[in-house]
Amino acid sequence: MAIEDKVVIITGASSGIGEATAKLLASKGAKVVLGTRREERLQQITEEIKNKRGKAVYKVVDVVKPEDNEALVKVAKAELGRVDVIFLNAGLMPNSPLSALKVDEWNNMVDVNLKGVLNGIAAVMPAFKEQKSGHVITTSSVAGLKSYPGGAVYGATK
């Protein structure tokens, strides 16, 4: 698939993989729609892309909220006419041993990393069905592939 003139929504676009992806795709001619919670970073990255003659718009979103995901898709369609790709990149990874029992962090991680992806798919799927095309891409953490000494209970004391 050629990327030039494709409309790509990117969540988690304010840093790391999301920011780098947005800049790279825009440099190749894609029209990017950036979504994340940090508006100041969104403004800055959007301006950087525009200053290099790229096309970018943004919307502050919390991927845990279905309505925010829907609003992001609406911005893409209103400003750029369609959505060709959604890159569901928003995520977080608390780093503590299971024995620390940081249950609130676990719940937040599940909300963002799992529900956020599902909310993004639900928001974009009507547009993809209408267009009869579209691509969903997600980011996976290397933490899911990493093994820890002592087995599955990382950092647990005996």
C-alpha positions as CSV (number, residue, x, y, z in Angstrom):
1,M,0.0,0.0,0.0
2,A,1.4,3.4,-1.0
3,I,1.2,5.8,1.9
4,E,1.1,9.1,0.0
5,D,-2.3,10.9,0.5
6,K,-3.5,8.2,2.9
7,V,-5.2,9.4,6.1
8,V,-3.7,7.8,9.2
9,I,-5.0,8.2,12.7
10,I,-2.3,7.7,15.4
11,T,-3.1,7.4,19.1
12,G,-0.4,7.8,21.6
13,A,1.1,10.3,19.2
14,S,2.8,12.7,21.7
15,S,6.1,10.8,22.1
16,G,8.1,7.7,21.3
17,I,6.8,5.3,18.6
18,G,3.7,7.4,18.0
19,E,5.6,10.7,17.4
20,A,8.2,9.0,15.3
21,T,5.6,7.2,13.2
22,A,3.6,10.5,12.6
23,K,6.7,12.3,11.5
24,L,7.9,9.5,9.2
25,L,4.5,9.0,7.6
26,A,4.0,12.7,7.1
27,S,7.4,13.0,5.4
28,K,6.2,10.3,3.0
29,G,3.1,12.2,2.1
30,A,0.5,10.7,4.5
31,K,-2.0,13.0,6.2
32,V,-1.8,12.3,9.9
33,V,-4.4,12.7,12.6
34,L,-2.7,12.8,16.0
35,G,-4.5,11.8,19.2
36,T,-3.3,11.8,22.8
37,R,-4.0,13.4,26.1
38,R,-1.2,16.0,26.1
39,E,-2.4,18.9,24.0
40,E,0.8,20.9,24.3
41,R,2.8,18.1,22.7
42,L,0.2,17.5,20.0
43,Q,0.4,21.2,19.0
44,Q,4.2,21.1,18.9
45,I,4.4,17.9,16.8
46,T,1.6,19.1,14.5
47,E,3.5,22.3,13.9
48,E,6.8,20.5,13.3
49,I,5.1,18.4,10.6
50,K,3.4,21.4,9.0
51,N,6.7,23.3,9.0
52,K,8.1,20.5,6.9
53,R,5.2,20.8,4.5
54,G,3.4,17.8,5.9
55,K,-0.3,17.6,6.6
56,A,-1.4,17.1,10.2
57,V,-4.3,17.7,12.5
58,Y,-4.8,16.7,16.1
59,K,-7.5,16.1,18.7
60,V,-7.0,15.6,22.4
61,V,-8.2,12.1,23.3
62,D,-8.3,9.7,26.2
63,V,-8.6,6.3,24.5
64,V,-10.4,4.9,27.5
65,K,-13.4,7.0,26.5
66,P,-15.4,5.7,23.5
67,E,-16.7,9.1,22.7
68,D,-13.1,10.5,22.5
69,N,-12.2,7.8,19.9
70,E,-15.3,8.6,18.0
71,A,-14.5,12.3,18.0
72,L,-11.0,11.5,16.7
73,V,-12.5,9.7,13.7
74,K,-14.9,12.5,13.1
75,V,-12.0,15.0,13.0
76,A,-10.2,12.8,10.4
77,K,-13.3,12.6,8.2
78,A,-14.2,16.3,8.6
79,E,-10.7,17.7,8.1
80,L,-9.3,15.1,5.7
81,G,-12.3,13.4,4.1
82,R,-11.7,9.8,5.2
83,V,-9.7,7.4,7.3
84,D,-7.5,4.8,5.6
85,V,-5.5,3.5,8.6
86,I,-5.8,3.7,12.4
87,F,-2.6,3.0,14.4
88,L,-3.7,2.2,17.9
89,N,-0.4,3.0,19.7
90,A,-1.5,4.5,23.0
91,G,-0.4,2.4,25.9
92,L,1.4,2.3,29.2
93,M,3.3,-0.3,31.2
94,P,3.7,0.1,34.9
95,N,6.9,-1.4,36.1
96,S,6.7,-3.0,39.5
97,P,6.8,-6.5,40.8
98,L,3.4,-8.3,41.1
99,S,4.0,-8.6,44.8
100,A,3.7,-4.8,45.1
101,L,0.0,-5.3,44.4
102,K,-0.4,-2.0,42.5
103,V,-4.0,-2.9,41.5
104,D,-4.9,0.6,40.4
105,E,-2.0,0.7,38.0
106,W,-3.0,-2.7,36.6
107,N,-6.6,-1.6,36.1
108,N,-5.4,1.6,34.3
109,M,-3.1,-0.5,32.1
110,V,-6.0,-2.8,31.1
111,D,-8.2,0.2,30.4
112,V,-5.6,1.9,28.2
113,N,-3.9,-1.0,26.5
114,L,-6.9,-3.2,25.9
115,K,-10.1,-1.2,26.1
116,G,-8.4,1.7,24.3
117,V,-7.6,-0.6,21.4
118,L,-11.1,-1.9,21.3
119,N,-12.6,1.6,21.6
120,G,-10.5,2.7,18.6
121,I,-11.6,-0.3,16.5
122,A,-15.3,0.4,17.4
123,A,-14.9,4.1,16.5
124,V,-13.3,3.5,13.1
125,M,-15.1,0.4,11.9
126,P,-18.3,2.2,10.7
127,A,-16.1,4.3,8.4
128,F,-14.1,1.3,7.2
129,K,-17.4,-0.6,6.4
130,E,-18.8,2.4,4.5
131,Q,-15.5,2.8,2.5
132,K,-15.2,-0.9,2.1
133,S,-11.5,-0.6,3.1
134,G,-9.3,0.3,6.0
135,H,-6.4,-1.0,8.1
136,V,-6.0,-1.4,11.8
137,I,-2.5,-1.5,13.3
138,T,-1.6,-1.9,17.0
139,T,1.5,-1.7,19.0
140,S,2.6,-4.6,21.2
141,S,4.9,-4.3,24.1
142,V,8.2,-6.3,24.2
143,A,7.2,-6.9,27.8
144,G,4.8,-9.5,26.6
145,L,7.7,-11.4,25.1
146,K,10.1,-10.9,28.0
147,S,10.7,-13.7,30.5
148,Y,11.8,-13.0,34.0
149,P,14.0,-14.9,36.3
150,G,12.0,-17.1,38.7
151,G,9.0,-17.5,36.3
152,A,5.8,-15.6,35.9
153,V,5.7,-13.9,39.3
154,Y,8.3,-11.3,38.6
155,G,9.9,-10.0,41.7
156,A,7.8,-12.0,44.1
157,T,9.6,-12.9,47.3
158,K,9.4,-16.4,48.7
